Each structure stands twice: as C-alpha cells, then as structure tokens.
Amino acid sequence: MTALPDTTKRKLGLVIDLDTCVGCHACVIACKGWNTQVHGAPLSDTDPYGAAPEGTFLNRIHSYEVQPANAPAQIVHFPKSCLHCEDAPCVTVCPTGASFKREEDGIVLVNEDDCMGCGLCAWACPYGAREMDAAAGVMKKCTLCVDRIYNEHLPEIDRVPACVRTCPAGARHFGDLGDPDSDVSQLVAARGGFDLMPEQGTKPVNKYLPPRPRDQGAIGADEGDIDVLAPYLAPVTEGPGGFLGWLDRALGQLPGGRG
C-alpha cells in the first residue's frame, strides 16, 4: 500500500461555481484535447464512430433538475473530476505505489509505468473520479494539468489547468486552497463553498460554490438565501467513511460476506 504525506506544502485545487456553470462541456473537451494531443499517454476511445462508443474522460459534467422548496425548479450542472483529497483512499489502497500524492502541492497522480490496472483505486474512490483506459490498460485521472501549471515555456496566463483556461463562463477557479489569503480560499469563504460528500472523510481539496435560486421574485424576503442543493447533499451513507468505509462495502460484495 502507498503512504500519504503527513502534510503538503500547498493544496492546489479547483473551486467550481455551480451558480455560473452552464453545462457547455467546454472544460470536458479542453481536458480531453490537452491530455490526448499533448500528454505522452493519450486518452483513448473505444469504437468512437460505432454504435456504442466509449471513451476515457478525466472530467465529466452531470446535469440535474432540482426543485427547492418555495422556489422554481432549475437545472444544476455539476462538473466532477478528481478532488485531490487530503486523505485519498485511492492512494492508500494502491498495491504497487502507482497512485501517490505529491508533498509539494498535494496533487494526486498515477505513475502509469507502475499501474497494473487492478482497479482498486476506482473501487476506493467514493466520487467515481478514476477512469480505466481500456486501450492502455491503466488507470488515469485528473492531474490538474501538472504539465501546464509548471511549464515556464507557456505564457503565465496559460499556466492553469486546461479546463480553467477554457471555461467561457468563468465557473472554474484554480489556486492554493491551503492558503487562507489566496483568491480561491477567499472565494470559498465568501460564497459558502462546500465539500462533496464530506461524510466520506476524504477531505477533498476541490470545493463547490452553491447555486442560487434563479427567480428571487418567487421567494419570500426571509427565504432569499435558500440553499438549492441542501436537500441533495445529505450524507449518502451512515456507515464508516474513507478507506474503512470502502473496505466494509467491498467485503459486503464478496460471497459469504456480511449481510
């Protein structure tokens, strides 16, 4: 198993504004493009022009219609990729050490040369953020475009993840969430940013900013701060979280496992 660093010097991550995201998938295409055209191990597709195409994507957008109390229904677009968790179960479960968390910036990466494609990290990740590349036979995931953000040959404006650089709505923000004075940390504090599934105990670095009700005229004066997502963010499990939670669920799937 792979050990996590006790601390990291920085906590680089994303802040995603669910109030601003329009679900255009520009971030998905930019991520796919950068990691296919530039990265040494491209993200492959299976039968891309056939009847049942499948592909490897490190960033996906899920869209939901939500109906808050006393407010009109609205569509929420929910981008999701690796959250670069502080207590990343995908790292500690890896039997070869291929999955690891960098001490210098907290980014979780996969050494594809050491990955044997066992899929344990995908089982351990409660967010479904790991992708098995069927053609390469190894696990792949968001790298926060580590090959961009430190690339001194790029203009400084481009030294951010491809998804952040391309977002036309400005819904994606990148920075050090371990620094309380950073722009992203102040944005999280000002807008009530939240963790995805905090009950899992993984301490995700990436944060989400909640959407606002679209029609304020339909809401009473005392209800102007309705949390649109609150009913949908209740804990998804009452059992143990983190690695122990994963182990408990995995054992329950085995023949003769717990009832």
One Martini backbone bead per residue (centre of mass of N, CA, C, O) as a GRO file, in nm:
protein
  259
    1MET     BB    1   0.101   0.033   0.012
    2THR     BB    2   0.034   0.377   0.017
    3ALA     BB    3   0.158   0.670   0.138
    4LEU     BB    4   0.088   0.958   0.294
    5PRO     BB    5   0.143   1.263   0.356
    6ASP     BB    6   0.130   1.448   0.633
    7THR     BB    7   0.201   1.696   0.448
    8THR     BB    8   0.152   1.995   0.253
    9LYS     BB    9   0.263   2.289   0.117
   10ARG     BB   10   0.015   2.256  -0.075
   11LYS     BB   11  -0.341   2.308  -0.213
   12LEU     BB   12  -0.417   2.223  -0.503
   13GLY     BB   13  -0.717   2.350  -0.677
   14LEU     BB   14  -1.068   2.361  -0.718
   15VAL     BB   15  -1.328   2.601  -0.801
   16ILE     BB   16  -1.684   2.549  -0.837
   17ASP     BB   17  -1.948   2.723  -0.999
   18LEU     BB   18  -2.287   2.638  -0.995
   19ASP     BB   19  -2.404   2.926  -1.079
   20THR     BB   20  -2.230   2.946  -1.365
   21CYS     BB   21  -2.263   2.685  -1.484
   22VAL     BB   22  -2.385   2.572  -1.826
   23GLY     BB   23  -2.299   2.289  -1.957
   24CYS     BB   24  -2.099   2.304  -2.228
   25HIS     BB   25  -1.818   2.119  -2.215
   26ALA     BB   26  -1.545   2.269  -2.250
   27CYS     BB   27  -1.378   2.129  -2.026
   28VAL     BB   28  -1.394   1.845  -2.143
   29ILE     BB   29  -1.257   1.905  -2.417
   30ALA     BB   30  -0.995   2.033  -2.310
   31CYS     BB   31  -0.901   1.788  -2.151
   32LYS     BB   32  -0.897   1.587  -2.381
   33GLY     BB   33  -0.707   1.745  -2.565
   34TRP     BB   34  -0.459   1.780  -2.384
   35ASN     BB   35  -0.435   1.460  -2.303
   36THR     BB   36  -0.403   1.374  -2.618
   37GLN     BB   37  -0.209   1.587  -2.775
   38VAL     BB   38   0.026   1.615  -2.534
   39HIS     BB   39   0.029   1.375  -2.385
   40GLY     BB   40   0.202   1.072  -2.370
   41ALA     BB   41  -0.092   0.936  -2.277
   42PRO     BB   42  -0.359   0.899  -2.429
   43LEU     BB   43  -0.705   0.927  -2.454
   44SER     BB   44  -0.898   0.673  -2.522
   45ASP     BB   45  -1.108   0.508  -2.761
   46THR     BB   46  -1.409   0.310  -2.817
   47ASP     BB   47  -1.567   0.303  -3.089
   48PRO     BB   48  -1.625   0.617  -3.186
   49TYR     BB   49  -1.807   0.533  -3.472
   50GLY     BB   50  -2.010   0.358  -3.344
   51ALA     BB   51  -2.282   0.235  -3.164
   52ALA     BB   52  -2.078   0.210  -2.883
   53PRO     BB   53  -1.928   0.454  -2.757
   54GLU     BB   54  -1.611   0.496  -2.580
   55GLY     BB   55  -1.442   0.686  -2.313
   56THR     BB   56  -1.177   0.884  -2.181
   57PHE     BB   57  -1.250   1.085  -1.891
   58LEU     BB   58  -1.149   1.337  -1.644
   59ASN     BB   59  -1.414   1.506  -1.719
   60ARG     BB   60  -1.747   1.565  -1.594
   61ILE     BB   61  -2.103   1.625  -1.661
   62HIS     BB   62  -2.379   1.674  -1.445
   63SER     BB   63  -2.737   1.685  -1.480
   64TYR     BB   64  -2.993   1.861  -1.284
   65GLU     BB   65  -3.318   1.862  -1.146
   66VAL     BB   66  -3.433   2.102  -0.913
   67GLN     BB   67  -3.667   2.138  -0.611
   68PRO     BB   68  -3.711   2.379  -0.425
   69ALA     BB   69  -3.847   2.529  -0.178
   70ASN     BB   70  -4.015   2.803  -0.283
   71ALA     BB   71  -3.906   2.730  -0.583
   72PRO     BB   72  -3.797   2.698  -0.876
   73ALA     BB   73  -3.698   2.507  -1.102
   74GLN     BB   74  -3.361   2.374  -1.176
   75ILE     BB   75  -3.054   2.362  -1.334
   76VAL     BB   76  -2.771   2.155  -1.250
   77HIS     BB   77  -2.429   2.175  -1.307
   78PHE     BB   78  -2.191   1.894  -1.239
   79PRO     BB   79  -1.875   1.893  -1.208
   80LYS     BB   80  -1.633   1.606  -1.235
   81SER     BB   81  -1.340   1.515  -1.057
   82CYS     BB   82  -1.071   1.506  -0.912
   83LEU     BB   83  -1.019   1.616  -0.556
   84HIS     BB   84  -0.748   1.581  -0.408
   85CYS     BB   85  -0.732   1.441  -0.145
   86GLU     BB   86  -0.596   1.428   0.164
   87ASP     BB   87  -0.757   1.140   0.217
   88ALA     BB   88  -0.666   0.918  -0.015
   89PRO     BB   89  -0.784   0.602  -0.093
   90CYS     BB   90  -0.643   0.554  -0.373
   91VAL     BB   91  -0.358   0.544  -0.245
   92THR     BB   92  -0.370   0.338   0.004
   93VAL     BB   93  -0.474   0.091  -0.195
   94CYS     BB   94  -0.223   0.074  -0.359
   95PRO     BB   95  -0.004  -0.200  -0.441
   96THR     BB   96   0.237  -0.033  -0.625
   97GLY     BB   97   0.248   0.300  -0.604
   98ALA     BB   98   0.113   0.459  -0.842
   99SER     BB   99  -0.039   0.603  -0.634
  100PHE     BB  100  -0.001   0.957  -0.550
  101LYS     BB  101   0.106   1.223  -0.325
  102ARG     BB  102   0.217   1.536  -0.332
  103GLU     BB  103   0.402   1.735  -0.116
  104GLU     BB  104   0.426   2.021  -0.270
  105ASP     BB  105   0.080   2.026  -0.375
  106GLY     BB  106  -0.133   1.765  -0.347
  107ILE     BB  107  -0.121   1.603  -0.596
  108VAL     BB  108  -0.284   1.344  -0.765
  109LEU     BB  109  -0.124   1.055  -0.902
  110VAL     BB  110  -0.013   0.844  -1.187
  111ASN     BB  111   0.203   0.580  -1.245
  112GLU     BB  112   0.182   0.408  -1.535
  113ASP     BB  113   0.430   0.210  -1.506
  114ASP     BB  114   0.299   0.084  -1.220
  115CYS     BB  115   0.037   0.017  -1.339
  116MET     BB  116  -0.199  -0.282  -1.344
  117GLY     BB  117  -0.520  -0.243  -1.355
  118CYS     BB  118  -0.697  -0.338  -1.092
  119GLY     BB  119  -0.908  -0.099  -0.966
  120LEU     BB  120  -0.894  -0.019  -0.659
  121CYS     BB  121  -0.913   0.292  -0.677
  122ALA     BB  122  -1.202   0.296  -0.793
  123TRP     BB  123  -1.333   0.162  -0.548
  124ALA     BB  124  -1.230   0.378  -0.330
  125CYS     BB  125  -1.367   0.597  -0.485
  126PRO     BB  126  -1.658   0.790  -0.406
  127TYR     BB  127  -1.663   0.970  -0.702
  128GLY     BB  128  -1.577   0.839  -0.976
  129ALA     BB  129  -1.265   0.961  -1.076
  130ARG     BB  130  -1.185   0.703  -1.223
  131GLU     BB  131  -1.006   0.583  -1.525
  132MET     BB  132  -1.018   0.326  -1.752
  133ASP     BB  133  -0.794   0.247  -1.997
  134ALA     BB  134  -0.854   0.013  -2.230
  135ALA     BB  135  -0.600   0.038  -2.413
  136ALA     BB  136  -0.372   0.071  -2.179
  137GLY     BB  137  -0.450  -0.067  -1.889
  138VAL     BB  138  -0.492   0.202  -1.715
  139MET     BB  139  -0.506   0.446  -1.481
  140LYS     BB  140  -0.691   0.757  -1.487
  141LYS     BB  141  -0.653   1.121  -1.418
  142CYS     BB  142  -0.655   1.404  -1.278
  143THR     BB  143  -0.364   1.652  -1.280
  144LEU     BB  144  -0.401   1.963  -1.304
  145CYS     BB  145  -0.202   2.012  -1.525
  146VAL     BB  146   0.110   1.976  -1.442
  147ASP     BB  147   0.228   2.042  -1.743
  148ARG     BB  148   0.130   2.353  -1.719
  149ILE     BB  149   0.169   2.503  -1.434
  150TYR     BB  150   0.511   2.456  -1.475
  151ASN     BB  151   0.533   2.588  -1.763
  152GLU     BB  152   0.766   2.826  -1.878
  153HIS     BB  153   0.678   2.822  -2.196
  154LEU     BB  154   0.430   2.948  -2.097
  155PRO     BB  155   0.215   3.161  -2.050
  156GLU     BB  156   0.093   3.263  -1.753
  157ILE     BB  157  -0.215   3.241  -1.835
  158ASP     BB  158  -0.167   2.912  -1.906
  159ARG     BB  159  -0.091   2.824  -1.591
  160VAL     BB  160  -0.349   2.630  -1.612
  161PRO     BB  161  -0.592   2.448  -1.637
  162ALA     BB  162  -0.768   2.379  -1.917
  163CYS     BB  163  -1.054   2.415  -1.791
  164VAL     BB  164  -1.004   2.704  -1.687
  165ARG     BB  165  -0.909   2.847  -1.951
  166THR     BB  166  -1.191   2.766  -2.121
  167CYS     BB  167  -1.406   2.889  -1.949
  168PRO     BB  168  -1.666   3.107  -2.046
  169ALA     BB  169  -1.800   3.158  -1.739
  170GLY     BB  170  -1.601   3.143  -1.490
  171ALA     BB  171  -1.645   2.860  -1.302
  172ARG     BB  172  -1.329   2.823  -1.280
  173HIS     BB  173  -1.084   2.771  -1.016
  174PHE     BB  174  -0.731   2.832  -0.929
  175GLY     BB  175  -0.540   2.711  -0.636
  176ASP     BB  176  -0.455   2.770  -0.294
  177LEU     BB  177  -0.633   2.607  -0.028
  178GLY     BB  178  -0.402   2.648   0.205
  179ASP     BB  179  -0.449   2.959   0.155
  180PRO     BB  180  -0.645   3.198   0.309
  181ASP     BB  181  -0.543   3.445   0.097
  182SER     BB  182  -0.645   3.333  -0.140
  183ASP     BB  183  -0.873   3.359  -0.385
  184VAL     BB  184  -1.012   3.081  -0.340
  185SER     BB  185  -1.052   3.098  -0.033
  186GLN     BB  186  -1.221   3.360  -0.037
  187LEU     BB  187  -1.446   3.248  -0.215
  188VAL     BB  188  -1.538   3.023  -0.025
  189ALA     BB  189  -1.604   3.209   0.217
  190ALA     BB  190  -1.812   3.401   0.068
  191ARG     BB  191  -1.997   3.141  -0.068
  192GLY     BB  192  -2.003   2.865   0.082
  193GLY     BB  193  -1.818   2.642   0.043
  194PHE     BB  194  -1.805   2.285  -0.045
  195ASP     BB  195  -1.808   1.954   0.010
  196LEU     BB  196  -1.799   1.638  -0.124
  197MET     BB  197  -1.895   1.412   0.075
  198PRO     BB  198  -1.783   1.448   0.389
  199GLU     BB  199  -1.857   1.164   0.523
  200GLN     BB  200  -1.599   1.011   0.395
  201GLY     BB  201  -1.319   1.156   0.499
  202THR     BB  202  -1.125   1.280   0.250
  203LYS     BB  203  -1.075   1.581   0.213
  204PRO     BB  204  -1.137   1.769  -0.017
  205VAL     BB  205  -1.001   2.025  -0.202
  206ASN     BB  206  -1.220   2.063  -0.368
  207LYS     BB  207  -1.474   2.306  -0.447
  208TYR     BB  208  -1.812   2.431  -0.399
  209LEU     BB  209  -2.050   2.651  -0.531
  210PRO     BB  210  -2.354   2.749  -0.480
  211PRO     BB  211  -2.653   2.787  -0.599
  212ARG     BB  212  -2.901   3.003  -0.705
  213PRO     BB  213  -3.189   3.120  -0.725
  214ARG     BB  214  -3.347   3.235  -1.017
  215ASP     BB  215  -3.630   3.338  -0.866
  216GLN     BB  216  -3.662   3.579  -0.634
  217GLY     BB  217  -3.971   3.660  -0.664
  218ALA     BB  218  -4.065   3.362  -0.538
  219ILE     BB  219  -3.938   3.475  -0.269
  220GLY     BB  220  -3.911   3.545   0.032
  221ALA     BB  221  -3.737   3.758   0.228
  222ASP     BB  222  -3.648   3.511   0.431
  223GLU     BB  223  -3.564   3.316   0.153
  224GLY     BB  224  -3.307   3.426  -0.019
  225ASP     BB  225  -3.101   3.177   0.106
  226ILE     BB  226  -3.150   2.933  -0.045
  227ASP     BB  227  -3.049   2.596  -0.052
  228VAL     BB  228  -3.060   2.409  -0.327
  229LEU     BB  229  -2.871   2.145  -0.230
  230ALA     BB  230  -2.932   2.047   0.059
  231PRO     BB  231  -3.125   1.792   0.005
  232TYR     BB  232  -2.871   1.652  -0.177
  233LEU     BB  233  -2.629   1.657   0.074
  234ALA     BB  234  -2.680   1.427   0.223
  235PRO     BB  235  -2.581   1.161   0.352
  236VAL     BB  236  -2.520   0.847   0.180
  237THR     BB  237  -2.405   0.740   0.461
  238GLU     BB  238  -2.384   0.575   0.797
  239GLY     BB  239  -2.122   0.468   0.770
  240PRO     BB  240  -1.816   0.431   0.719
  241GLY     BB  241  -1.547   0.604   0.600
  242GLY     BB  242  -1.334   0.586   0.369
  243PHE     BB  243  -1.148   0.308   0.376
  244LEU     BB  244  -1.338   0.155   0.570
  245GLY     BB  245  -1.586   0.189   0.396
  246TRP     BB  246  -1.482   0.045   0.149
  247LEU     BB  247  -1.415  -0.226   0.284
  248ASP     BB  248  -1.700  -0.287   0.382
  249ARG     BB  249  -1.831  -0.289   0.099
  250ALA     BB  250  -1.647  -0.498  -0.039
  251LEU     BB  251  -1.703  -0.737   0.154
  252GLY     BB  252  -2.017  -0.738   0.099
  253GLN     BB  253  -1.969  -0.855  -0.210
  254LEU     BB  254  -1.883  -1.115  -0.109
  255PRO     BB  255  -1.900  -1.433  -0.071
  256GLY     BB  256  -2.009  -1.452   0.257
  257GLY     BB  257  -2.057  -1.190   0.351
  258ARG     BB  258  -2.200  -0.955   0.479
  259GLY     BB  259  -2.548  -0.871   0.527
   0.00000   0.00000   0.00000
